[in-house]
Amino acid sequence: MSERPVMIYHVPFPLNPEATSASGIRPVKMRQAFGANGYEVLEVSGRHPERREQMRALRKRISSGLKVEFVYSEASTTPTGLGEKITPATSLARDVAFLRFCRRAGVPVGLFYRDIYWQFEEYAERVGQPYTTLLRWRYRADLRGYRTGVDTIYLPSMRMAEYLPPENQPQTLALPPGAERFDPPAPSSGISLFYVGGTGGYYRMQETVRGVELSPGARLTICTREGEWAESAPHYVDVLGGSTTIVHKSGADLEALYADAHIGVLLLEPLEYREFAAPMKLYEYLGHGKPIVATQGSLAGAFVEENGIGWSIPYGADELSALLSRLQAHPEELDAAQARVREVRQQHTWEARARQVAADLTER
């Protein structure tokens, strides 16, 4: 019999170790972090039939006296139960009912609630009707279920709490993404910027591109999905020049791009959504030891300012160009930011996030 403390790790979808998007990467990293912190992890994941059997077995074990320290769950980006093909095994209530069972059995339950994008008009424009109305109804049903099924709702940032129903807000705590440590080298000359992520919709960054093009000795690499860039490219025609390179890579192929960068970029057009969004790429830059230039007023910008790990500036080409000129004239400022990043990232690992959850839920 294992002497390690036992926890349940629940997600209403299959875990994918090969995931390349933040919504797929985070659940895998948190699952691994709890194991690395010494827990015996009893996992509930997969499609509806798999989860049904796993939850049925765990209900029996808990009812028979299994001691479980806590349950940690991560919500899907879709309403619970609707992220896969509808079959006779589909249930929209089973997962939340399992969390409620655990809580009523005396097991503390924490759940990470990933996103509130579904409340914004951009979501309705992208999804269309009648699907927006249907999906929003199910998102709200999930939040109602969490009031009795969950002790703590974790959010990427506490700024997001005000977008939840008032009944859920007292349940909330912040649990941002984590950083995985890498130590790539940095280029020895010039000043190189790197951005990985979307380029359309609410990831517009034309002023950032224009700012680099205005800066002699600076260059920018944008890594984005090929299909997304095909849609976005026409909106960048007027600002693209010889200092910007567009690539389409993921996974391990990103490491060479990080090694070719001095600075990570989160200088994006200001939007209300970005005021509370905690982008995983911020923590990926942090993990790779790269200082960050971010938009002033965004959550990322506030994090950069508070921790002294880069520069929070207004979203504008002239502002970025002025910063790049200053850094090239005073390379010691860039060196100091790089040193500070390597210091700060120790507090933001995935293992640190998992320890926070364990402390929150077991020391209540």
Buried (B, 14 or more C-beta within 10 A) or exposed (E): EEEEBBBBBBBBBBBEEEBEEBBBBBBBBBBBBBBEBEBBBBBBBBBBEEBBEBBEEBBEEBEEEBEBBBBBBBBBBBBBBBEBEEEEBBBBEBBBBBBBBBBEEEBBBBBBBBBBBBBBEEBBEEBEEEEBEEBBEBBBBBBEBBBEBBBBBBBBBEBBBEBBEEEBEEBBBBBBBBBBBBEBEBEEEBBBBBBBBBBBEBBBBBBBBBBBBBBEEBBBBBBBBEEBBEEBBEEBEEBBEEBBBBBEBEEEEBEEBBBBBBBBBBBBBBBEBBBBBBBBBBBBBBBBBBBBBBBBBBBBBBBBBEBBBBBBBBBBBEBBBBBBBEBBEEEEBBEEBBEBBBEBBEEBBBBBBBBBBBEBBEEE
